[in-house]
Amino acid sequence: MKRVIIVHQWMAGADGDWRPWLKSELEKGGYEVLVPDMPDIDTPVIEKWVGHLANVVGTPDKDTYFIGHSIGCQAILRYLDTYRFGPLETVGGAIFVAGWFNLENLENEEVKETAKPWIEGPINFEKIRTVLPRSTLIISDNDPYGALEENKQKFSEIGSKIVILPGAGHMTAEDGFTKFPLVLSELQNLHMSTENKEKCPK
């Protein structure tokens, strides 16, 4: 069975924004869907988030898909970077919503200190490209945390398809996103791409 793991953003939870709607829609489509509540949501720590995600995922394979929102995208990337994949082992793909490698306009010094390890800690792009064959970044041209061009560039470097939503903010419920059909359709596209590749003659 195809599995989807959805990782929420900073200062949020599993039942916020568009996640309940997306979980329901994916389950209607026959996916197993896991939406964990991540630890210490107000002051997220890389090791805690990656460790918790690793426990939730168990053993990933080509039927494992990820959907991340904001810092949830970072957690997925760092998990993929640290997990010991065997030769030729990959996951199915990932959708990154409001994903970032850098942030601007942070509210205060405490937030900046929390964000600093996530922004400055290295990620092995070469490994990510190897174990994540397909991914899509959905990003807005007016995300309040900025760094649009830098984030687009870095996600392009890991091989992500880039989709820009005009005026969508950080794509939270406050921005009007309690449903998110685009994420659903992009995930289905990843799934179909995987199936078509497997059907191609070697």
Beta strands, then each sheet from edge to edge (+ up, - down):
strand 1: 3-7
strand 2: 32-34
strand 3: 64-69
strand 4: 93-97
strand 5: 135-140
strand 6: 161-165
sheet 1: 2+ 1+ 3+ 4+ 5+ 6+
end
